[in-house]
Amino acid sequence: MSGMGLLDRIDDRLGDGLEAMLCRHHARRLRGLGWGEVLDEPGTGWFTPRAPVREGCRVDVLVDGKQALPAMVEAIKGARSYVHIAGWHSSPGFRPTRGEDARTLRELLAEAAERVPVRVLLWAGPPVPAFEPTRKRARAACQEFMRDSKVRCVLDARERTLHCHHEKLVIVDDEVAFVGGMDFTALEGDRHDSPEHPADRPIGWHDTAMRAEGPVVADVADHFRQRWVEVAGEALPSPRTPAPAGNSTVQFVRTIPEKTYEFAPRGEFGALDAYLRALRSAQDLVYLENQFFWSPEIAEVLIDKLRHPPHNRFRVVLVLPRKPSNGADTTRGQLGRLLDADDGNQRLLAVTLTSHDGDNKVPVYVHAKLAVVDDKWLTAGSANLNEHSLFNDTEPNLVTDDAAVVKDVRLRLWAEHLRRPVSELDGEPADVVDRLWRPLAEGKEKHRLTLLPGVSRRAGRLQGPLRGLLVDG
């Protein structure tokens, strides 16, 4: 700190104090709800003890809209018992597939509803039109889904102040579930992008969704059932537990703030617990793709890892948007703290994605919410690394410790971002980070990887803690 100016030192002290205050507030809140051990005890391991762990599952991570959206469409088209969708927002006119015969989401669901029950559960929007989707837009979408169709759509307004129902779920027939970051809408960005991320649009869109089969599907389906029963007032039967479908062990975790639903009056904070346990357990690699990086609880674990690395080859790689929809200064402030903890040892690399086509350059928005630890643990879902997703929004994630699946997903993602074949990347992660990730990100030649700009711990860092203290309740 000796090279810092007075304003920097004041900002640094204020930031530390506010973040500590927010962490103490979260700890008190969770203790009062019976979840205190999540923050008070340094639990480790690949699964939280607060949710069932299901064996005999099959999972795959679908990368970008080109892969994820058609898979969801095919599942809906093949439905024999029901289609259940829970979303932040879904647009009736959105076309999840492209081509001359592409149908809108409304047409797809209306057609399915002629055969099976189709239920759509959407967030009602904020009480005041401060951000999207507004309540007017949400009501219009809901009415359009049901117009001249048998689709039943219900809006859920049971959110905490300034928070939302953020989940993105598709469940079909108690047989397959999709859990991820993919919304059926072009609101704020076109989800239908490919791993090539062509620079022929205003902004690219990188996203992921996990497709699951086997017993864990019953947990995802029951989550939808619980919400639907309370919000829609329609009784649904308990889901049928599917037969084993693979060799993966999988866990469904969620965030549900307290006093939101009768089925979880004290809330659930399994997504936070799962992240913290896995990050504390990291020995070789932490790889995060996320829309936001605000959470001081997550940052503190990584700061400790960087200050006291398990060994010299420990690496942390963060893939984040250049300019998130909000909170850019807060993310940069947290990154500044991580860089300070790294202290020039180059164990940390934070990058964003950019698409190039000749002189044309467009940002690729990172909307994925995915993490890999040590090629032994993976989570994907809708939970961002901020206090919204980990404490105050409704969020579902899937977690697996299937090492073969985890490594395959990491290599596919790295091949996409590094623009290299998997055969060049299948080595020790630290070697690949040092040999390819860092030189490409730091290089002067055009490449998809770019060092995240504007990393600073100055006043922007204060916005996150202040926002958290004001709206966390």
C-alpha atoms as one frame of an Amber mdcrd trajectory, in Angstrom:
protein
   0.000   0.000   0.000   3.024   2.314   0.209   2.582   3.400  -3.432  -1.060
   4.272  -3.004  -2.338   7.824  -2.732  -4.463   9.106   0.128  -7.750   8.654
  -1.754  -6.739   5.128  -2.697  -5.936   4.271   0.914  -9.249   5.759   2.126
 -11.132   3.848  -0.562  -9.263   0.674   0.338 -10.118   0.959   4.035 -13.762
   1.823   3.318 -14.077  -1.081   0.899 -12.600  -3.523   3.403 -14.904  -2.250
   6.149 -18.068  -2.369   4.059 -17.295  -5.835   2.712 -16.620  -7.102   6.218
 -19.917  -5.569   7.348 -21.775  -7.281   4.501 -20.150 -10.641   5.299 -21.094
 -10.293   8.992 -24.653  -9.435   7.963 -24.865 -12.516   5.739 -23.441 -14.703
   8.512 -25.970 -13.385  11.059 -28.792 -13.871   8.605 -27.840 -17.475   7.811
 -27.308 -18.312  11.482 -30.809 -17.098  12.260 -32.176 -19.320   9.499 -30.330
 -22.469  10.575 -27.781 -22.241   7.735 -24.964 -20.731   9.788 -22.426 -23.488
   9.125 -22.270 -22.487   5.437 -20.251 -19.394   6.393 -19.127 -20.162   9.952
 -17.531 -23.560   9.304 -14.909 -24.084   6.564 -16.673 -27.052   4.992 -14.998
 -28.737   2.029 -15.841 -31.479  -0.438 -17.728 -31.798  -3.693 -21.319 -31.877
  -2.395 -23.317 -29.978   0.200 -24.883 -32.211   2.878 -28.061 -30.130   2.597
 -29.406 -31.806  -0.590 -29.686 -35.387  -1.883 -26.827 -36.776  -3.974 -28.094
 -38.915  -6.850 -26.147 -41.733  -8.490 -26.899 -43.296 -11.856 -27.343 -40.054
 -13.771 -26.261 -38.859 -17.173 -25.234 -35.237 -17.660 -23.779 -33.126 -20.405
 -23.051 -29.440 -20.692 -24.490 -27.852 -23.825 -22.385 -24.897 -24.894 -23.853
 -21.805 -26.550 -27.300 -21.412 -28.045 -26.485 -23.363 -31.197 -26.161 -26.540
 -29.123 -28.440 -25.869 -26.157 -31.556 -24.399 -27.769 -32.182 -27.129 -30.403
 -31.770 -29.808 -27.711 -34.470 -28.146 -25.618 -36.736 -27.834 -28.661 -36.370
 -31.521 -29.508 -37.223 -32.507 -25.931 -40.341 -30.330 -26.006 -41.401 -31.731
 -29.388 -41.026 -35.275 -28.064 -42.966 -34.714 -24.826 -45.391 -37.517 -23.942
 -46.499 -36.481 -20.416 -45.811 -32.779 -19.803 -43.574 -29.773 -20.455 -42.615
 -27.506 -17.544 -40.638 -24.287 -18.036 -39.482 -21.854 -15.348 -37.753 -18.677
 -16.455 -36.611 -15.174 -15.692 -38.356 -14.120 -18.893 -39.516 -15.893 -22.039
 -40.638 -14.125 -25.197 -43.492 -15.681 -27.192 -41.979 -14.476 -30.478 -38.497
 -15.837 -29.746 -37.343 -18.450 -32.259 -35.128 -20.969 -30.424 -34.007 -22.495
 -33.719 -33.117 -20.783 -36.963 -34.035 -21.569 -40.546 -36.975 -21.187 -42.888
 -39.166 -23.590 -40.895 -38.213 -22.238 -37.446 -41.196 -21.868 -35.122 -41.661
 -19.246 -32.447 -41.634 -20.348 -28.816 -45.364 -19.624 -28.619 -46.057 -21.863
 -31.620 -43.809 -24.626 -30.265 -45.518 -24.650 -26.855 -49.035 -24.331 -28.275
 -48.399 -27.329 -30.504 -47.052 -29.366 -27.557 -50.054 -28.310 -25.436 -52.382
 -30.044 -27.872 -50.832 -33.346 -26.705 -49.658 -32.790 -23.115 -50.004 -30.219
 -20.307 -47.609 -27.289 -20.802 -46.953 -25.078 -17.792 -44.812 -21.937 -17.903
 -43.768 -20.161 -14.690 -42.208 -16.730 -15.214 -41.050 -13.896 -13.005 -43.654
 -11.126 -12.851 -41.035  -8.388 -13.271 -39.997  -5.646 -10.820 -42.723  -3.735
  -8.933 -41.528  -0.505 -10.584 -40.262  -0.386 -14.194 -36.651   0.187 -13.169
 -35.228  -2.671 -15.237 -36.282  -5.431 -17.607 -38.496  -7.314 -17.938 -41.074
  -4.786 -16.781 -44.327  -6.086 -15.322 -46.122  -4.808 -18.410 -43.829  -6.846
 -20.646 -44.154  -9.938 -18.417 -47.982  -9.716 -18.418 -48.078  -9.288 -22.178
 -45.822 -12.318 -22.693 -47.923 -14.450 -20.356 -51.155 -13.487 -22.106 -49.647
 -14.158 -25.525 -48.495 -17.654 -24.545 -52.052 -18.506 -23.523 -53.864 -16.768
 -26.387 -55.764 -19.351 -28.458 -53.734 -22.180 -26.897 -53.907 -24.685 -24.070
 -50.644 -23.445 -22.546 -50.974 -22.360 -18.938 -48.667 -19.481 -17.957 -48.404
 -18.016 -14.449 -46.399 -15.026 -13.189 -44.572 -15.236  -9.860 -44.327 -11.923
  -7.969 -43.009 -13.341  -4.684 -39.568 -11.817  -5.094 -37.506 -10.015  -2.458
 -37.189  -6.275  -3.011 -34.982  -5.517  -6.040 -34.473  -9.231  -6.684 -36.048
 -11.765  -9.011 -36.826 -15.338  -9.998 -33.755 -15.914 -12.091 -33.930 -19.630
 -12.869 -33.916 -21.129 -16.367 -35.423 -24.640 -16.334 -37.008 -27.009 -18.824
 -38.330 -30.353 -17.536 -40.003 -32.897 -19.810 -41.860 -36.097 -18.809 -39.916
 -36.647 -15.535 -37.197 -37.913 -17.877 -34.964 -35.008 -18.865 -34.163 -31.641
 -17.308 -32.209 -28.660 -18.595 -30.662 -26.399 -15.945 -28.553 -23.442 -17.005
 -28.249 -19.831 -18.043 -30.211 -19.994 -21.286 -33.322 -17.797 -21.482 -35.937
 -18.160 -24.225 -35.650 -14.501 -25.203 -33.553 -12.031 -27.156 -34.121  -9.432
 -24.423 -30.724  -7.815 -23.679 -29.000 -10.045 -26.257 -29.512 -12.772 -28.862
 -29.048 -16.130 -27.147 -28.721 -17.996 -30.430 -24.945 -17.843 -30.901 -22.387
 -20.519 -31.769 -18.892 -21.394 -30.510 -17.534 -19.556 -33.564 -19.149 -16.334
 -32.271 -19.288 -14.608 -35.672 -18.752 -10.856 -35.579 -21.889 -10.156 -37.634
 -24.067  -8.895 -34.790 -23.915  -6.094 -32.208 -22.877  -8.494 -29.426 -22.023
 -12.173 -29.169 -23.503 -14.404 -26.470 -21.673 -17.196 -24.613 -23.866 -19.405
 -22.465 -24.218 -22.944 -21.110 -26.932 -25.331 -19.970 -26.643 -28.741 -18.338
 -28.832 -31.550 -19.650 -29.599 -34.259 -17.068 -31.255 -37.665 -17.132 -31.709
 -40.204 -14.357 -32.775 -39.846 -10.706 -31.694 -36.188 -10.292 -34.431 -35.165
 -12.745 -36.982 -35.892 -10.005 -35.329 -33.248  -7.794 -35.504 -30.625 -10.547
 -39.103 -31.579 -11.348 -40.112 -31.414  -7.696 -38.641 -27.929  -7.385 -40.890
 -26.760 -10.225 -43.841 -28.589  -8.657 -43.305 -26.883  -5.303 -43.243 -23.412
  -6.845 -46.171 -24.110  -9.165 -48.421 -25.434  -6.382 -47.948 -22.273  -4.332
 -48.081 -19.731  -7.143 -50.656 -21.293  -9.474 -52.731 -23.062  -6.831 -52.848
 -26.243  -8.917 -51.941 -29.530  -7.260 -49.413 -31.610  -9.164 -48.397 -35.191
  -8.400 -44.954 -35.855  -6.983 -42.502 -36.592  -9.793 -41.668 -40.141 -10.763
 -38.019 -40.980 -10.062 -36.437 -42.031 -13.359 -34.419 -45.218 -13.693 -30.616
 -44.940 -13.779 -29.447 -43.452 -17.061 -25.675 -43.178 -16.665 -22.680 -43.313
 -14.353 -22.555 -39.729 -13.046 -23.253 -38.666  -9.481 -25.225 -35.414  -9.545
 -26.740 -33.018  -7.012 -29.445 -30.384  -7.496 -28.791 -27.270  -5.393 -30.750
 -24.058  -5.184 -31.069 -20.609  -3.681 -34.433 -19.764  -2.160 -34.599 -16.678
   0.071 -36.478 -17.095   3.320 -40.140 -16.065   3.657 -40.717 -16.517  -0.062
 -42.433 -19.919  -0.161 -44.197 -22.046   2.421 -42.250 -25.119   1.274 -38.983
 -23.425   2.346 -39.887 -20.828   4.996 -36.279 -20.598   6.237 -34.864 -20.526
   2.743 -32.210 -22.645   1.074 -28.658 -21.619   0.288 -27.287 -24.789  -1.268
 -25.743 -23.044  -4.266 -23.580 -20.900  -1.964 -22.605 -23.925   0.124 -21.687
 -25.951  -2.969 -19.479 -23.192  -4.379 -17.692 -22.483  -1.106 -16.972 -26.167
  -0.385 -15.547 -26.790  -3.844 -13.428 -23.621  -3.931 -12.001 -24.363  -0.479
 -11.130 -27.859  -1.731  -9.273 -26.619  -4.830  -5.708 -27.844  -5.195  -4.752
 -27.256  -8.837  -7.260 -25.191 -10.804 -10.252 -22.915 -10.370 -11.942 -22.091
 -13.664 -14.962 -19.768 -13.529 -17.228 -18.485 -16.280 -19.737 -16.023 -14.864
 -21.729 -12.933 -15.689 -20.809 -11.252 -12.391 -18.087 -11.477  -9.781 -19.256
  -9.464  -6.790 -19.577 -11.893  -3.904 -17.115 -11.057  -1.107 -17.577 -14.574
   0.318 -16.393 -16.128  -2.956 -13.644 -13.531  -3.351 -12.300 -14.178   0.157
 -11.844 -17.901  -0.552  -9.933 -17.169  -3.767  -7.861 -14.448  -2.093  -6.810
 -16.945   0.570  -5.952 -19.511  -2.115  -3.828 -16.989  -3.994  -2.031 -15.830
  -0.860  -1.480 -19.403   0.331  -1.538 -21.533  -2.838  -1.561 -25.323  -2.414
   1.539 -25.328  -4.646   3.265 -23.088  -7.192   1.307 -24.496 -10.124  -2.087
 -23.557  -8.721  -4.034 -21.396 -11.205  -7.260 -19.345 -11.206  -8.820 -18.444
 -14.572 -11.858 -16.146 -14.738 -13.889 -15.576 -17.918 -16.189 -12.579 -17.445
 -18.011 -10.071 -19.660 -16.184  -6.905 -20.598 -19.173  -4.849 -19.516 -21.794
  -6.733 -17.498 -25.368  -5.448 -17.527 -24.649  -3.884 -14.136 -21.987  -3.997
 -11.471 -18.975  -3.583 -13.757 -17.118  -1.436 -11.222 -17.870  -3.880  -8.431
 -16.474  -6.773 -10.464 -13.357  -4.781 -11.295 -12.927  -3.894  -7.649 -13.033
  -7.530  -6.600 -10.588  -8.428  -9.367  -8.268  -5.752  -8.053  -8.314  -7.475
  -4.674  -7.486 -10.811  -6.297  -4.622  -9.275  -8.268  -3.234  -7.793  -5.066
  -3.414 -11.230  -3.453  -1.665 -12.799  -6.443   1.130 -10.245  -5.951   2.635
 -10.661  -9.399   2.951 -14.453  -9.214   0.736 -14.866 -12.312  -1.429 -17.549
 -10.780  -4.534 -15.474 -11.612  -5.782 -14.632 -15.094  -8.991 -12.683 -15.773
 -10.138 -12.381 -19.374 -13.068 -11.378 -21.499 -14.105 -12.545 -24.973 -14.095
 -10.570 -28.223 -15.022 -11.677 -31.727 -13.018 -10.457 -34.720 -13.800 -10.422
 -38.443 -11.314  -8.300 -40.329 -11.612  -4.799 -38.935 -14.942  -5.621 -37.302
 -14.743  -6.315 -33.565 -17.657  -7.100 -31.238 -17.740  -8.113 -27.568 -18.958
 -11.598 -26.636 -21.187 -11.314 -23.588 -20.399 -13.994 -21.012 -23.769 -15.094
 -19.639 -22.643 -18.584 -18.569 -22.670 -19.523 -14.880 -20.238 -22.443 -14.785
 -17.311 -23.506 -12.634 -14.685 -26.252 -12.763 -12.390 -27.174  -9.881  -9.409
 -29.529 -10.329 -11.136 -31.457 -13.150 -13.037 -33.131 -10.296 -16.046 -30.853
  -9.750 -18.357 -28.925 -12.026 -21.440 -26.817 -11.535 -23.674 -25.150 -14.091
 -26.957 -23.361 -13.656 -28.357 -19.867 -13.289 -26.500 -18.710 -10.151 -24.156
 -15.770 -10.618 -21.357 -14.995  -8.194 -23.088 -12.080  -6.493 -25.289 -11.587
  -3.453 -28.398 -11.633  -5.665 -27.909 -15.222  -6.795 -26.301 -16.628  -3.654
 -28.700 -15.049  -1.133 -31.740 -13.345  -2.658 -32.906 -14.632  -6.062 -34.366
 -18.058  -6.755 -31.652 -20.066  -8.501 -31.081 -23.720  -9.448 -27.725 -25.364
 -10.259 -26.562 -28.892 -10.936 -23.299 -30.219  -9.494 -21.308 -33.297 -10.511
 -18.040 -34.906  -9.482 -17.817 -37.101 -12.595 -14.180 -36.426 -13.507 -14.592
 -37.601 -17.102 -17.505 -35.224 -17.678 -15.750 -32.350 -15.910 -12.553 -32.639
 -17.936 -14.448 -33.032 -21.208 -16.431 -29.857 -20.546 -13.329 -27.884 -19.588
 -11.465 -28.965 -22.703 -14.406 -28.132 -24.965 -14.708 -24.674 -23.435 -10.984
 -24.066 -23.614 -10.934 -25.183 -27.258 -13.677 -22.644 -28.000 -11.996 -19.741
 -26.211  -8.400 -20.502 -27.195  -9.398 -21.474 -30.741  -7.222 -24.552 -30.576
  -8.055 -28.254 -31.014  -8.594 -30.258 -27.836  -5.490 -32.309 -28.658  -3.324
 -29.238 -27.993  -4.982 -28.561 -24.637  -5.019 -31.974 -22.979  -2.075 -31.363
 -20.673  -1.532 -30.072 -17.173  -3.865 -27.080 -16.743  -1.091 -24.845 -15.406
   1.005 -25.540 -18.509  -1.892 -24.661 -20.814  -2.667 -21.482 -18.868   0.970
 -20.350 -18.970   1.669 -21.488 -22.550  -1.569 -20.387 -24.255  -4.096 -18.520
 -22.113  -1.801 -15.781 -20.834   0.241 -15.120 -24.002  -2.887 -15.001 -26.167
  -4.701 -12.672 -23.759  -1.697 -10.396 -23.356  -0.654 -10.491 -27.013  -0.981
  -7.616 -29.441  -2.451  -9.741 -32.219  -6.219 -10.008 -32.533  -7.583 -12.952
 -30.581 -10.807 -13.899 -28.875  -9.116 -13.635 -25.459  -8.501 -10.186 -24.024
  -7.307  -9.222 -20.568 -10.234  -7.794 -18.639  -9.871  -4.010 -18.886  -9.989
  -1.426 -16.165  -9.125  -3.692 -13.268  -9.024  -1.384 -10.275  -9.826  -1.386
  -6.601 -10.860   2.254  -6.565 -14.269   3.689  -5.654 -16.289   1.342  -7.842
 -15.483  -1.422  -5.421 -17.740   0.233  -2.846 -20.876  -0.078  -4.955 -21.284
  -3.800  -4.413 -21.118  -3.782  -0.604 -23.354  -0.697  -0.421 -25.895  -2.260
  -2.754 -25.802  -5.490  -0.790 -26.378  -3.762   2.538 -29.255  -1.685   1.142
 -31.244  -4.445  -0.536 -30.265  -7.622   1.317 -32.797  -7.151   4.121
